[in-house]
């Protein structure tokens, strides 16, 4: 019985997008590990931006710097 946890920032992910994540994760485990979809559980956790970081920076600051550095 696999349990998959997907963590995303809370930024207005739609119910349709969440459904697609659940379907995709379920299919991946079925295809790669032969796990039965009826026994595969997917949990989506939404995390506040203030509680997320990457590359040693809070996520919002990392995005700000990445946007400033990208051309165009």
LOZA-746227 format. One record per residue (C-alpha): residue number from 0; residue in three letters; x, y, z. Coordinates in Angstrom, 1 decimal. Layout:
# LOZA-746227
NUM;Ala;X;Y;Z $
...
This chain:
# LOZA-746227
0;Unk;0.0;0.0;0.0 $
1;Unk;2.0;3.0;-1.2 $
2;Unk;1.4;6.4;0.2 $
3;Unk;2.7;9.4;-1.9 $
4;Unk;3.0;12.8;-0.4 $
5;Unk;3.2;15.8;-2.7 $
6;Unk;4.1;19.1;-1.1 $
7;Unk;3.4;22.3;-3.1 $
8;Unk;3.3;26.0;-2.2 $
9;Unk;-0.2;27.4;-1.5 $
10;Unk;-0.7;29.5;-4.5 $
11;Unk;-4.1;28.7;-5.9 $
12;Unk;-3.7;25.3;-7.3 $
13;Unk;-7.1;24.3;-8.7 $
14;Unk;-9.0;21.2;-7.9 $
15;Unk;-8.5;20.0;-11.5 $
16;Unk;-4.7;20.4;-11.1 $
17;Unk;-4.8;18.5;-7.8 $
18;Unk;-6.8;15.7;-9.5 $
19;Unk;-4.2;15.5;-12.2 $
20;Unk;-1.4;15.2;-9.7 $
21;Unk;-3.3;12.4;-7.9 $
22;Unk;-4.0;10.6;-11.2 $
23;Unk;-0.4;11.0;-12.4 $
24;Unk;1.2;9.8;-9.1 $
25;Unk;-1.1;6.8;-9.1 $
26;Unk;-0.3;5.9;-12.7 $
27;Unk;3.4;6.3;-12.0 $
28;Unk;3.4;3.8;-9.2 $
29;Unk;1.2;1.4;-11.2 $
30;Unk;3.5;1.7;-14.2 $
31;Unk;6.9;1.5;-12.4 $
32;Unk;6.2;-0.6;-9.4 $
33;Unk;3.0;-2.5;-10.5 $
34;Unk;1.2;-1.1;-7.5 $
35;Unk;-2.6;-1.5;-7.7 $
36;Unk;-4.3;2.0;-8.1 $
37;Unk;-7.0;1.0;-5.6 $
38;Unk;-4.3;0.6;-2.9 $
39;Unk;-2.3;3.8;-3.7 $
40;Unk;-3.0;6.8;-1.6 $
41;Unk;-1.9;10.3;-2.6 $
42;Unk;-1.8;13.2;-0.1 $
43;Unk;-1.3;16.8;-1.3 $
44;Unk;0.0;19.2;1.3 $
45;Unk;-0.1;22.9;0.6 $
46;Unk;2.7;24.8;2.3 $
47;Unk;2.7;28.6;3.0 $
48;Unk;5.3;30.5;1.0 $
49;Unk;6.9;31.6;4.3 $
50;Unk;7.5;28.0;5.2 $
51;Unk;9.3;27.0;2.0 $
52;Unk;12.8;27.6;0.9 $
53;Unk;15.3;26.7;-1.8 $
54;Unk;19.0;27.4;-2.3 $
55;Unk;19.3;28.8;1.2 $
56;Unk;16.6;31.4;0.7 $
57;Unk;12.9;31.8;1.4 $
58;Unk;11.0;30.8;-1.7 $
59;Unk;9.7;34.3;-2.4 $
60;Unk;13.2;35.8;-2.3 $
61;Unk;14.6;33.0;-4.4 $
62;Unk;12.0;33.6;-7.0 $
63;Unk;12.6;37.4;-6.9 $
64;Unk;16.3;36.9;-7.5 $
65;Unk;15.7;34.4;-10.2 $
66;Unk;13.3;36.7;-12.0 $
67;Unk;15.8;39.6;-11.7 $
68;Unk;18.6;37.5;-13.1 $
69;Unk;16.7;36.1;-16.1 $
70;Unk;16.9;38.0;-19.4 $
71;Unk;13.9;39.6;-20.9 $
